[in-house]
Amino acid sequence: MTTVPDKERLPAQAGFVVEIDKLKRVLRRNTLMDGSRRENDAEHSWHLGMMAMVFGEYAPEGTDLDRVIAMLLVHDIVEIDAGDTFIYDTLAVELQEKAERAAADRIFGLLPAGQTATLRGLWEEFEERRTPEARFAKALDRLAPMLANHHNEGGSWVRHGVTARQVMEKVQIIREGSPALGDYAAELVRLSVARGHLTPA
Amino acid sequence: MTTVPDKERLPAQAGFVVEIDKLKRVLRRNTLMDGSRRENDAEHSWHLGMMAMVFGEYAPEGTDLDRVIAMLLVHDIVEIDAGDTFIYDTLAVELQEKAERAAADRIFGLLPAGQTATLRGLWEEFEERRTPEARFAKALDRLAPMLANHHNEGGSWVRHGVTARQVMEKVQIIREGSPALGDYAAELVRLSVARGHLTPA
């Protein structure tokens, strides 16, 4: 464990702030809701933080929403090194895990030790999905592209040949974080199928 | 005051979430830290939320950092209608205020009434800069482009002919939110002048 001397503490923190600017250049599979360009991880993370504020009432009682927001701001930072993985690509998801752990070591390791542990802990909590906070955060992360695709004539579902059956597996993850948002997501899927923007099976 | 019926509550909230996607298309004057393109308000807001987490120890004792983060996620949403204003353009800043109030009415008004008040309150608190939370949030908002310009050979300072004297006025705003970050910002200005990336007066 390295210890950052006091006088190097603020410059080390600033170095981390500069490093994570790169998250603005990591592109996701889905587009902005108007379809104009692909979304990047940084603006996606902001949107999820806002969703936690707006949809917070649908989290289980006692959920610490401030922790949910912090987790969502941090959750994609490892993709600076590891890149984005399309959630319907199973093999890539497995290979991704090792790359993300190495990325977490490097990027969170730029911070003073106590902050390394805090931010890495938020990321691990999100990935493990064992706490109500992590399950709600993951639900929002899964709901966001459904909202985008629903408002963009199927969006990345159409481009990548995703079916309603596959999307319904993600709806189950939403339901585990928030039953009300799960019901809402299922309704979005039903409407998208009815409009011909998603194939049934 | 309109009241959103219960069954329209979640769709109204989703409508707000869809509407604020537009913040990803509002461009700022400064670029990403690598200079590759202009930064947008949504990714900027994410970056500020992260800065609040990382630099939180430099806020005055007792500052509610969760409130700072919420304020930073919300603070630029009015620019969806009102656009971004360059902080060194005094006349534009004055004209901007009226447009931003109208934008706040429209955009936060998409939400159920209680949430309209909460989010609009966060925006107003940020603008008024009377609480320690708002002063610290504003300090981070001023520090971010200094970090970007410092790491990008002067960046928007060079392009818009901004002088060190003008930047030092913004350093004072940083100091009011956080003396330690104010000192750090002053040091960035001194270094940028020494490197020829910022003219002294």
Interface residues (C-beta under 8 A of the other chain):
Chain A: L10 Q13 A14 F16 V17 V18 I20 D21 K22 L23 K24 R25 L32 M33 D34 S36 E39 N40 A42 E43 S45 W46 H47 G49 M50 M51 M53 V54 F55 Y58 D66 I69 A70 L73 V74 L111 Q115 L119 L147 A148 H151 A180 Y184
Chain B: L10 Q13 A14 F16 V17 V18 I20 D21 K22 L23 K24 R25 L32 M33 D34 S36 E39 N40 A42 E43 S45 W46 H47 G49 M50 M51 M53 V54 F55 Y58 D66 I69 A70 L73 V74 L111 Q115 L119 L147 A148 H151 A180 Y184
